[in-house]
Amino acid sequence: ARQDSPFTSNLQSQKLGTVGGVFLPCLQNILGIILFIRLSWIVGQAGIGVSLAIVAMCCSSTLLTGLSLSAIATNGVMKGGGPYFLIGRALGPEVGVSIGVCFYLATTTA
């Protein structure tokens, strides 16, 4: 009789899901850059009222982007190809190829 250790059974049952695995990391990354690095500069340049409006617009854009990415990334099984596969599946092969060429050019020239 094969005995599994309690560590392997716990590792197999834990999954992050859409919110914990995709949405929250994206949201934390984008909001961290906006709020902690650039907020003092924005307030100094535009004032408190306009800064709050700018941050609210950025947060709503981040929320919608994170939700869209979560919907695309959890729409099925991820195969080889990474972002090209996701974009091609969600938006069609024409858009996937054009964005793939842009990714390639950006990676090779950076």
Accessible surface in RSA format (square Angstrom, percent):
REM  Atomic radii and reference values for relative SASA: ProtOr
REM  Chains: A
REM  Algorithm: Lee & Richards
REM  Probe-radius: 1.40
REM  Slices: 20
REM RES _ NUM      All-atoms   Total-Side   Main-Chain    Non-polar    All polar
REM                ABS   REL    ABS   REL    ABS   REL    ABS   REL    ABS   REL
RES ALA A   1   151.37 139.2  63.39  97.8  87.98 200.1  80.03 112.7  71.34 189.0
RES ARG A   2   216.20  90.8 176.47  90.0  39.74  94.6  76.54 104.6 139.67  84.6
RES GLN A   3   167.45  93.6 135.83  99.3  31.62  75.3  43.37  92.3 124.08  94.1
RES ASP A   4    92.74  65.0  62.66  62.4  30.08  71.1  17.32  40.8  75.42  75.2
RES SER A   5    49.00  41.4  38.59  51.5  10.41  24.0  38.73  82.5  10.28  14.4
RES PRO A   6    92.09  67.1  86.18  78.6   5.91  21.5  91.99  76.0   0.10   0.6
RES PHE A   7   154.11  77.1 152.49  94.4   1.62   4.2 153.72  93.2   0.39   1.1
RES THR A   8    62.02  44.1  60.88  61.7   1.13   2.7  59.47  79.9   2.54   3.8
RES SER A   9    57.41  48.5  49.51  66.1   7.89  18.2  40.00  85.2  17.41  24.4
RES ASN A  10    82.07  56.6  81.82  79.1   0.25   0.6  11.95  28.8  70.11  67.8
RES LEU A  11   128.13  71.4 113.78  81.4  14.35  36.1 113.95  80.0  14.18  38.2
RES GLN A  12   140.21  78.4 119.08  87.0  21.14  50.3  46.55  99.1  93.66  71.0
RES SER A  13    87.12  73.6  53.00  70.7  34.11  78.6  49.50 105.4  37.62  52.7
RES GLN A  14   131.06  73.3 109.53  80.0  21.53  51.3  40.57  86.4  90.48  68.6
RES LYS A  15   183.53  89.5 145.85  89.5  37.68  89.7  96.07  86.5  87.46  93.2
RES LEU A  16   139.90  77.9 117.73  84.2  22.17  55.7 119.79  84.1  20.11  54.1
RES GLY A  17    49.63  61.2   0.00   N/A  49.63  61.2  39.92 109.5   9.71  21.8
RES THR A  18    54.39  38.7  48.47  49.1   5.92  14.1  29.24  39.3  25.15  38.0
RES VAL A  19    90.76  59.7  88.83  80.4   1.93   4.6  88.83  77.2   1.93   5.2
RES GLY A  20    31.16  38.4   0.00   N/A  31.16  38.4  17.72  48.6  13.44  30.1
RES GLY A  21    27.33  33.7   0.00   N/A  27.33  33.7   6.02  16.5  21.31  47.7
RES VAL A  22    32.15  21.2  29.18  26.4   2.96   7.1  32.04  27.8   0.10   0.3
RES PHE A  23    23.38  11.7  23.32  14.4   0.06   0.2  23.38  14.2   0.00   0.0
RES LEU A  24    71.73  39.9  71.73  51.3   0.00   0.0  71.73  50.4   0.00   0.0
RES PRO A  25    63.30  46.1  55.63  50.7   7.67  27.9  58.49  48.3   4.81  29.9
RES CYS A  26    34.59  26.2  29.16  32.5   5.43  12.8  10.22  25.9  24.37  26.3
RES LEU A  27    34.10  19.0  33.72  24.1   0.38   1.0  34.07  23.9   0.03   0.1
RES GLN A  28   124.26  69.5 111.22  81.3  13.04  31.1  41.77  88.9  82.49  62.6
RES ASN A  29    93.31  64.3  83.10  80.3  10.21  24.6  21.55  51.9  71.76  69.4
RES ILE A  30    61.64  35.1  60.91  45.4   0.73   1.8  61.64  44.4   0.00   0.0
RES LEU A  31    36.59  20.4  36.59  26.2   0.00   0.0  36.59  25.7   0.00   0.0
RES GLY A  32    20.52  25.3   0.00   N/A  20.52  25.3  17.75  48.7   2.77   6.2
RES ILE A  33    92.19  52.5  91.45  68.1   0.74   1.8  91.75  66.1   0.44   1.2
RES ILE A  34    30.75  17.5  29.49  22.0   1.26   3.0  30.75  22.1   0.00   0.0
RES LEU A  35    51.15  28.5  46.09  33.0   5.07  12.7  46.09  32.4   5.07  13.6
RES PHE A  36   173.34  86.7 139.66  86.5  33.67  87.6 142.89  86.6  30.45  87.1
RES ILE A  37   116.92  66.5  96.52  71.9  20.40  49.2 100.64  72.5  16.28  44.2
RES ARG A  38   108.68  45.6 108.68  55.4   0.00   0.0  29.16  39.9  79.52  48.2
RES LEU A  39    62.16  34.6  61.68  44.1   0.49   1.2  61.68  43.3   0.49   1.3
RES SER A  40    92.79  78.4  74.26  99.1  18.53  42.7  54.42 115.9  38.37  53.8
RES TRP A  41   135.96  54.6 127.85  61.9   8.11  19.1 117.92  62.9  18.05  29.3
RES ILE A  42    21.17  12.0  20.01  14.9   1.17   2.8  21.17  15.2   0.00   0.0
RES VAL A  43    55.54  36.5  50.76  46.0   4.77  11.5  50.76  44.1   4.77  12.9
RES GLY A  44    65.80  81.1   0.00   N/A  65.80  81.1  34.72  95.3  31.08  69.6
RES GLN A  45   127.09  71.1  91.67  67.0  35.42  84.3  15.64  33.3 111.45  84.5
RES ALA A  46    42.41  39.0  16.64  25.7  25.77  58.6  27.21  38.3  15.20  40.3
RES GLY A  47    31.23  38.5   0.00   N/A  31.23  38.5  29.03  79.7   2.20   4.9
RES ILE A  48   122.63  69.8 116.94  87.1   5.69  13.7 116.96  84.2   5.67  15.4
RES GLY A  49    54.71  67.5   0.00   N/A  54.71  67.5  39.04 107.1  15.66  35.1
RES VAL A  50    82.59  54.3  79.50  72.0   3.10   7.5  81.71  71.0   0.88   2.4
RES SER A  51     2.33   2.0   2.26   3.0   0.07   0.2   2.33   5.0   0.00   0.0
RES LEU A  52   119.78  66.7 115.20  82.4   4.58  11.5 115.53  81.1   4.25  11.4
RES ALA A  53    54.11  49.8  45.09  69.6   9.02  20.5  52.90  74.5   1.21   3.2
RES ILE A  54    50.91  29.0  50.91  37.9   0.00   0.0  50.91  36.7   0.00   0.0
RES VAL A  55    20.26  13.3  20.26  18.3   0.00   0.0  20.26  17.6   0.00   0.0
RES ALA A  56    60.58  55.7  49.21  75.9  11.36  25.8  56.06  78.9   4.51  12.0
RES MET A  57   125.75  65.1 120.14  79.5   5.60  13.3  81.93  69.7  43.82  58.1
RES CYS A  58    39.37  29.8  33.41  37.3   5.96  14.0   6.26  15.9  33.11  35.7
RES CYS A  59    40.71  30.8  37.86  42.2   2.85   6.7  22.93  58.1  17.78  19.2
RES SER A  60    57.31  48.4  53.03  70.8   4.27   9.8  41.28  87.9  16.03  22.5
RES SER A  61    64.04  54.1  57.53  76.8   6.51  15.0  30.59  65.1  33.46  46.9
RES THR A  62     6.85   4.9   4.29   4.4   2.56   6.1   3.03   4.1   3.82   5.8
RES LEU A  63    79.77  44.4  79.77  57.1   0.00   0.0  79.77  56.0   0.00   0.0
RES LEU A  64   115.90  64.5 114.92  82.2   0.99   2.5 115.18  80.9   0.72   1.9
RES THR A  65    73.21  52.1  68.67  69.6   4.54  10.8  52.49  70.5  20.72  31.3
RES GLY A  66     2.51   3.1   0.00   N/A   2.51   3.1   2.27   6.2   0.23   0.5
RES LEU A  67    91.59  51.0  86.85  62.1   4.74  11.9  87.15  61.2   4.44  11.9
RES SER A  68    62.26  52.6  55.17  73.6   7.10  16.4  31.34  66.7  30.92  43.3
RES LEU A  69    71.72  39.9  69.47  49.7   2.25   5.6  71.19  50.0   0.53   1.4
RES SER A  70     3.64   3.1   3.64   4.9   0.00   0.0   3.64   7.8   0.00   0.0
RES ALA A  71    65.43  60.2  49.36  76.2  16.08  36.6  58.54  82.4   6.89  18.2
RES ILE A  72    55.12  31.4  52.59  39.2   2.53   6.1  55.12  39.7   0.00   0.0
RES ALA A  73    28.21  25.9  14.96  23.1  13.25  30.1  15.01  21.1  13.20  35.0
RES THR A  74    69.32  49.3  38.04  38.6  31.27  74.5  33.63  45.2  35.69  54.0
RES ASN A  75   108.46  74.8  79.66  77.0  28.81  69.4   9.32  22.4  99.14  95.8
RES GLY A  76    40.94  50.5   0.00   N/A  40.94  50.5  28.36  77.8  12.58  28.2
RES VAL A  77   121.88  80.2 110.85 100.4  11.03  26.6 115.33 100.2   6.55  17.8
RES MET A  78    97.17  50.3  72.77  48.2  24.40  58.1  68.96  58.6  28.22  37.4
RES LYS A  79   135.56  66.1 123.15  75.6  12.42  29.6  76.03  68.4  59.54  63.4
RES GLY A  80    72.05  88.9   0.00   N/A  72.05  88.9  45.50 124.9  26.55  59.5
RES GLY A  81    44.96  55.4   0.00   N/A  44.96  55.4  30.56  83.9  14.41  32.3
RES GLY A  82    20.51  25.3   0.00   N/A  20.51  25.3  16.55  45.4   3.96   8.9
RES PRO A  83    68.53  49.9  66.98  61.1   1.55   5.6  68.00  56.1   0.53   3.3
RES TYR A  84    98.49  46.0  93.30  53.1   5.19  13.5  69.21  52.0  29.29  36.1
RES PHE A  85    52.98  26.5  44.33  27.5   8.65  22.5  52.10  31.6   0.89   2.5
RES LEU A  86    24.32  13.5  24.32  17.4   0.00   0.0  24.32  17.1   0.00   0.0
RES ILE A  87    32.63  18.6  31.79  23.7   0.84   2.0  32.63  23.5   0.00   0.0
RES GLY A  88    19.26  23.7   0.00   N/A  19.26  23.7  13.13  36.0   6.12  13.7
RES ARG A  89    87.07  36.6  52.76  26.9  34.31  81.7  56.70  77.5  30.36  18.4
RES ALA A  90    44.92  41.3   9.62  14.8  35.30  80.3  16.99  23.9  27.93  74.0
RES LEU A  91   104.42  58.2  79.68  57.0  24.74  62.2  85.67  60.2  18.75  50.5
RES GLY A  92    19.22  23.7   0.00   N/A  19.22  23.7  17.58  48.2   1.64   3.7
RES PRO A  93    93.89  68.4  89.30  81.4   4.59  16.7  93.79  77.4   0.10   0.6
RES GLU A  94   134.68  77.3 122.02  92.3  12.66  30.1  72.84 140.9  61.84  50.5
RES VAL A  95    58.56  38.5  57.52  52.1   1.03   2.5  58.55  50.9   0.01   0.0
RES GLY A  96     6.58   8.1   0.00   N/A   6.58   8.1   4.82  13.2   1.77   4.0
RES VAL A  97   101.69  66.9  95.12  86.1   6.57  15.8 100.88  87.7   0.81   2.2
RES SER A  98    59.79  50.5  52.58  70.2   7.21  16.6  48.24 102.7  11.55  16.2
RES ILE A  99    53.19  30.3  53.14  39.6   0.05   0.1  53.19  38.3   0.00   0.0
RES GLY A 100    11.64  14.4   0.00   N/A  11.64  14.4   9.02  24.8   2.62   5.9
RES VAL A 101    78.71  51.8  76.13  68.9   2.59   6.2  77.87  67.7   0.85   2.3
RES CYS A 102    80.88  61.2  75.26  83.9   5.62  13.2  24.50  62.1  56.38  60.8
RES PHE A 103    79.20  39.6  79.02  48.9   0.18   0.5  79.20  48.0   0.00   0.0
RES TYR A 104   135.80  63.4 132.93  75.6   2.87   7.5  93.41  70.2  42.39  52.3
RES LEU A 105    96.02  53.5  95.78  68.5   0.24   0.6  95.99  67.4   0.02   0.1
RES ALA A 106    58.94  54.2  48.58  75.0  10.35  23.6  56.27  79.2   2.67   7.1
RES THR A 107   104.43  74.3  86.21  87.4  18.22  43.4  69.90  93.9  34.53  52.2
RES THR A 108    78.30  55.7  42.94  43.5  35.37  84.3  45.98  61.8  32.33  48.9
RES THR A 109   113.35  80.6  77.54  78.6  35.81  85.4  68.29  91.7  45.06  68.1
RES ALA A 110   119.99 110.3  50.44  77.8  69.55 158.2  86.09 121.2  33.91  89.8
END  Absolute sums over single chains surface
CHAIN  1 A     8270.1       6636.2       1633.9       5817.1       2452.9
END  Absolute sums over all chains
TOTAL          8270.1       6636.2       1633.9       5817.1       2452.9
